[in-house]
Amino acid sequence: MELKTLGKPAELARPLPDGRIECTACARYCRLKEGQIGLCGVRGVFDGQLRLLVYGRVITGHVDPIEKKPVTHYMPGTKIFSIATTGCNWLCAYCQNFDISQRRKVEGVEASPEEVVELALRYGSDGIAYTYNEPSIFMEYAHDIGVIARRKGLINIFVTNGYWTPDAVKMAGEFLDCATVDFKGSGERGFVQRFIGIPSAEPIFDTLLEIKRKTRIHLEITDLIVPEIGDSLEAARRLCKWIHDNLGPETPIHFLRFHPDYKLLHLPWTPVETLEKHCQIAKEEGLLYVYVGNVPGHPLENTYCPGCGEMVVERHGFDIVDWRLVDDNRCPRCGYKVHIFGKPPAKKVSASRRFIPVKF
């Protein structure tokens, strides 16, 4: 198949005076000549147009608990239809989905936006997540799916590195309900340069501010803590202070445990004690909802009332074990209104919510 025949023309693009076309989907702002493809591997210039080569092409799909994203403060206990394309705008040395993100291949099953939404409904999902690779690189496809999904009563979620542009934020604001923005190594400059391949994390902060100011997208933050190379407590403190001051103390933050993968197989799992230290720093900086991820059974998987310290949501892994909030998601002990949107469909989470492979 010829690349120039794949996908459809991209909207996030602008012509340059020298004849090149600048892609405005992500903060790399690739400037491409005829026949060139951006670093992401899925946006290229053919016949004078920037084309999104993976438009209408899905590489994988699963039905997951929303907590797997992780999202714990928006529509808890729901089933999410998760999809991805190939490609990525980052070069993460630890990527657990490297087979689809880092090989820059244009592959997948053809699926129109209408067909994706139809499948999500057929699998009994409550929403669609654009995940496994960076969704901003296929923003136009996600947008067209998301608009239809919202019309059908489904929510839309991005699991994203946040390395966007203002143009991408504007388009996302037309359909996106929730985003988990995933920092790595707390965004420390040396880490992101060496292990991600970007100059700095500044565009992520710019994106978060743009989302906060101009959209109604619910935000949660994750931070992958990589032992030995990306576990700086000083960097974590700077990140937490910025979140508190710019996004607000009620913004949930999840410190994720690293496991060896891809090019970093020589590193150990993140010590749980390291994650606990990061959580303590987040609390010291005034963040109210602080979690650890990838440590099933840890007490910091649970939600505690900021007013009195009572445990109000008990979790184990991606399961909600006990939901104790009452009325308008208020603490049963002190009445504090906990900053969670929605309630789970039932107190006990069904096993049918877990990891269902999708057949397109």
C-alpha positions in Angstrom: 0.0 0.0 0.0 1.2 3.5 -0.8 1.5 5.8 2.1 0.1 8.8 0.2 -3.2 6.9 -0.2 -3.7 6.2 3.5 -5.8 8.1 6.0 -7.0 11.6 5.2 -5.8 15.2 5.2 -4.9 16.5 8.6 -6.5 19.6 10.0 -3.7 20.4 12.5 -1.3 21.8 10.0 -0.3 25.1 8.4 1.7 26.0 5.2 5.1 27.7 5.5 6.5 30.3 3.2 9.3 28.0 2.1 6.8 25.4 0.8 7.0 23.1 3.8 4.1 22.2 6.0 4.2 22.6 9.7 2.3 20.0 11.8 0.6 21.6 14.8 -0.7 18.4 16.5 2.2 18.3 19.0 4.9 20.5 20.4 7.6 19.1 18.1 6.1 21.3 15.3 7.6 19.1 12.6 8.3 21.1 9.4 8.0 18.6 6.5 8.8 18.7 2.9 7.0 16.6 0.2 7.4 12.9 1.0 8.6 13.5 4.6 7.0 11.9 7.7 7.1 13.4 11.1 8.9 11.8 14.0 5.6 10.3 15.2 5.6 8.1 12.0 2.0 8.7 11.2 1.8 12.3 9.9 3.4 13.0 6.5 3.2 15.3 3.5 2.0 13.9 0.2 0.7 15.8 -2.8 1.2 19.1 -1.0 -1.0 18.0 2.0 -0.2 16.8 5.5 -2.0 13.5 5.9 -2.9 11.6 9.1 -1.9 8.2 7.8 -3.5 6.2 10.6 -6.9 7.9 10.4 -9.4 5.0 10.4 -6.9 2.4 11.4 -6.8 0.9 14.9 -3.9 -1.3 16.1 -5.4 -2.6 19.3 -8.5 -2.5 21.5 -9.5 -3.6 25.0 -12.3 -3.0 27.5 -10.7 -1.8 30.7 -11.8 -0.4 34.1 -11.5 3.4 34.0 -9.2 3.0 37.1 -6.6 1.4 34.8 -6.0 4.7 33.0 -5.6 5.6 35.9 -8.6 7.8 36.5 -10.0 7.6 40.0 -12.0 10.9 40.3 -14.1 10.8 37.2 -16.9 8.3 36.6 -15.5 5.7 38.9 -16.3 2.0 38.3 -17.1 2.4 34.6 -16.1 0.3 31.6 -13.9 2.0 29.1 -13.4 0.9 25.5 -9.6 1.6 24.9 -8.1 2.0 21.5 -4.8 3.0 19.9 -3.1 3.6 16.6 0.6 3.1 15.8 3.2 5.8 16.3 4.3 8.2 19.0 5.8 11.6 19.3 8.1 10.5 22.2 11.0 8.1 22.2 10.6 6.6 25.7 13.3 4.1 26.6 10.9 2.4 29.1 7.8 2.2 26.9 5.7 -0.9 27.7 3.8 -0.5 24.4 6.9 -0.1 22.3 5.8 -2.7 19.7 3.0 -0.3 18.6 4.5 3.1 19.5 8.3 2.9 18.8 8.5 0.9 15.5 6.7 3.7 13.6 4.7 1.3 11.4 1.4 2.2 9.8 -0.7 -0.8 10.5 -4.0 -1.8 12.0 -7.6 -2.8 11.3 -9.7 -0.3 9.3 -12.4 1.2 11.5 -14.3 4.3 10.8 -15.3 6.6 13.7 -18.8 5.3 13.4 -17.6 1.7 13.7 -15.5 2.4 16.7 -18.4 3.9 18.6 -20.7 1.1 17.5 -18.2 -1.4 18.9 -17.8 0.5 22.2 -21.6 0.3 22.6 -21.7 -3.3 21.6 -19.2 -4.2 24.4 -21.4 -2.3 26.9 -18.8 0.4 27.5 -19.5 3.7 29.2 -16.8 5.6 27.3 -13.8 5.5 25.0 -10.2 6.0 26.0 -7.5 6.9 23.5 -4.4 5.3 25.0 -1.5 2.9 24.7 0.2 5.4 22.3 0.1 9.2 22.4 -3.4 10.2 21.2 -2.5 13.8 20.2 -0.8 12.4 17.1 -4.1 11.1 15.9 -6.2 14.0 17.2 -8.4 14.4 14.2 -9.4 10.7 14.2 -10.0 10.8 18.0 -12.0 14.0 17.5 -14.3 12.5 14.9 -14.8 9.4 17.1 -15.3 11.5 20.2 -18.0 13.8 18.7 -20.1 10.7 17.8 -19.4 9.0 21.1 -20.5 12.0 23.1 -23.7 12.2 21.0 -24.4 8.6 21.9 -23.9 9.3 25.6 -20.3 8.0 26.0 -17.4 9.8 27.7 -14.0 10.4 26.1 -10.7 10.0 27.9 -7.1 10.7 26.8 -4.1 9.0 28.4 -1.5 11.4 27.2 2.0 12.8 27.6 0.5 16.3 27.3 3.1 17.4 24.7 0.4 19.3 22.7 -0.1 22.6 21.1 -2.8 25.3 21.6 -4.4 24.1 18.3 -4.6 20.5 19.7 -6.1 21.8 23.0 -8.8 23.6 21.1 -9.7 20.5 19.1 -9.7 18.3 22.2 -12.0 20.8 24.0 -14.7 19.9 21.4 -15.1 16.3 22.6 -12.8 15.3 25.4 -14.2 14.9 29.0 -11.1 13.7 30.9 -7.4 13.5 30.5 -4.7 11.7 32.5 -1.5 13.6 31.8 1.5 11.3 32.4 4.7 12.9 33.5 7.9 10.7 33.6 10.6 11.2 36.2 8.7 14.3 37.5 9.5 16.1 34.2 13.1 16.7 35.3 15.0 18.1 32.3 17.9 15.7 32.3 15.6 12.7 32.4 13.3 13.8 29.6 16.2 14.7 27.4 18.0 11.4 27.8 15.2 8.9 28.1 12.3 10.6 26.2 14.0 12.6 23.5 12.5 16.0 24.2 14.3 19.3 25.1 12.2 19.9 28.2 8.8 19.3 29.8 7.7 23.0 29.4 5.2 22.3 26.6 3.4 19.9 29.0 2.9 22.7 31.6 1.7 25.0 28.8 -0.8 22.4 27.7 -2.1 21.9 31.3 -2.6 25.7 31.7 -4.4 25.9 28.3 -6.7 23.0 29.3 -7.4 24.5 32.7 -8.1 28.0 31.3 -10.0 27.2 28.1 -11.8 23.8 28.5 -13.9 21.8 31.0 -11.7 18.7 30.7 -11.2 16.9 34.0 -7.5 16.5 34.7 -5.5 13.9 36.7 -1.8 13.7 36.8 0.5 10.7 36.9 4.2 10.6 37.4 6.2 7.5 36.5 9.0 7.2 39.1 12.0 5.4 37.5 14.6 4.2 40.1 18.2 5.4 39.9 17.5 7.7 36.9 14.1 9.4 37.4 13.3 9.4 41.2 14.5 12.9 42.3 12.5 14.1 45.3 13.5 17.7 44.5 12.0 17.4 41.0 8.8 15.8 42.5 8.5 18.7 44.9 8.8 21.2 42.1 6.1 19.4 40.1 3.7 19.1 43.0 4.1 22.8 43.9 3.4 23.7 40.3 0.3 21.5 40.2 -1.0 23.0 43.5 -0.4 26.6 42.4 -1.7 26.3 38.8 -4.2 23.4 38.7 -5.4 23.5 42.3 -5.0 21.3 45.4 -7.9 19.0 44.4 -6.0 17.7 41.3 -5.4 14.0 41.8 -1.8 12.8 41.4 -0.7 9.2 41.0 2.9 8.1 41.5 3.4 5.1 39.3 5.8 2.2 40.0 8.2 1.5 37.2 8.7 -2.1 36.0 11.6 -3.1 33.7 10.7 -2.9 30.0 12.0 -2.1 26.5 15.5 -0.6 26.8 15.6 -0.4 30.6 15.4 -4.0 31.5 18.5 -3.6 33.7 16.7 -1.4 36.2 14.8 -2.7 39.2 11.2 -2.1 40.1 10.7 1.2 41.9 11.0 0.6 45.7 7.6 1.1 47.4 9.4 3.3 49.9 10.4 5.6 47.1 6.8 6.0 46.0 5.8 6.7 49.6 8.3 9.5 49.9 7.0 11.1 46.8 3.5 10.9 48.2 4.6 12.5 51.4 6.1 15.4 49.4 2.9 15.9 47.4 0.9 16.1 50.7 3.5 18.6 52.1 2.9 20.7 49.1 -0.8 20.8 49.8 -2.2 18.3 47.3 -5.3 16.6 48.7 -5.6 13.4 46.6 -2.3 11.5 46.4 -2.0 7.9 45.2 0.4 5.2 44.4 -0.1 3.1 41.2 1.0 -0.4 40.3 1.2 -1.5 43.9 -2.1 -3.5 44.5 -3.2 -3.5 48.1 -1.2 -0.4 49.2 -3.2 1.9 51.5 -2.4 4.8 49.2 -4.6 3.3 46.5 -7.5 4.5 48.6 -9.2 7.9 48.8 -9.1 9.7 52.2 -11.3 12.6 53.2 -9.3 15.8 53.2 -11.5 17.1 56.0 -11.1 14.4 58.6 -8.8 11.7 57.2 -11.5 9.0 57.0 -11.1 6.4 54.2 -14.0 7.0 51.9 -13.1 4.8 48.9 -11.3 1.5 49.3 -9.5 0.1 46.2 -7.5 -2.9 45.4 -5.7 -2.6 42.1 -8.3 -1.5 39.6 -11.3 -2.7 41.7 -13.4 -0.6 44.0 -13.8 -2.7 47.2 -15.9 -0.3 49.2 -17.6 3.0 48.4 -18.4 4.9 51.6 -19.3 8.4 50.3 -22.9 9.5 50.8 -25.3 12.0 49.3 -23.4 14.4 47.0 -20.1 12.4 47.4 -19.7 13.6 50.9 -17.7 12.1 53.7 -20.0 10.1 56.1 -18.1 11.2 59.1 -17.6 15.0 58.6 -19.7 15.9 55.5 -16.7 17.1 53.5 -17.5 17.1 49.7 -14.9 14.9 48.1 -13.8 16.0 44.7 -15.0 13.0 42.7 -17.4 13.2 39.8 -19.9 10.4 39.6 -20.5 7.2 41.5 -19.8 3.6 40.6 -22.7 1.6 39.2 -22.5 -0.8 42.2 -20.5 -1.2 45.3 -18.9 -4.4 44.2 -17.1 -4.1 40.9 -17.9 -6.9 38.4 -15.1 -9.0 37.0 -16.7 -8.4 33.6 -15.2 -4.9 33.7 -11.7 -6.3 33.4 -9.4 -6.5 30.4 -11.6 -7.7 27.6 -9.7 -8.0 24.2 -11.7 -6.3 21.4 -12.3 -8.0 18.0 -12.7 -5.5 15.2 
